[in-house]
Amino acid sequence: MKKRNHYSAEFKSKVVLEVLQEASTVNEIAAKYDINPVMINRWKSEFLERAAEIF
């Protein structure tokens, strides 16, 4: 059984900001960091939903 990875908020933010810059596709970024693209899209959705809380 594979152990779950736990990613820091800083790492998630870094990945999401890279996706939002649109310099690379989600699949390319997922391959770069060895993360499932679905996970990145989930982080992106959560990031965008909660962005208003910052302001």
C-alpha positions in Angstrom: 0.0 0.0 0.0 1.3 3.4 -1.0 1.8 6.0 1.7 0.0 9.3 1.2 2.1 12.4 0.6 1.4 15.5 2.6 2.2 18.8 0.8 2.8 22.1 2.6 0.6 25.1 1.9 3.7 26.9 0.4 4.3 24.0 -2.1 0.6 24.0 -3.1 0.6 27.7 -3.6 3.8 27.5 -5.7 2.3 24.8 -8.0 -1.1 26.7 -8.3 0.6 30.0 -9.2 2.7 28.2 -11.8 -0.6 26.8 -13.3 -2.2 30.2 -13.3 0.7 31.7 -15.2 -0.2 29.4 -18.1 3.4 29.0 -19.2 3.0 25.2 -19.1 0.0 22.9 -19.1 -1.3 21.2 -16.0 0.0 17.9 -17.3 3.5 19.3 -17.8 3.5 20.8 -14.3 2.2 17.5 -12.9 5.0 15.6 -14.5 7.5 18.1 -13.3 6.5 17.7 -9.7 5.3 14.0 -9.9 1.8 14.9 -8.9 -1.5 13.7 -10.3 -3.1 16.4 -12.5 -6.4 15.9 -10.8 -4.8 16.9 -7.5 -3.4 20.1 -9.0 -6.9 21.0 -10.4 -8.4 20.4 -7.0 -5.8 22.7 -5.4 -6.4 25.3 -8.1 -10.2 25.2 -7.5 -9.7 25.6 -3.7 -7.3 28.4 -4.3 -9.7 30.3 -6.5 -12.6 29.8 -4.2 -10.8 31.1 -1.2 -8.9 34.0 -2.9 -11.6 36.5 -1.8 -10.8 35.7 1.9 -7.4 37.3 1.4 -8.9 40.7 0.6 
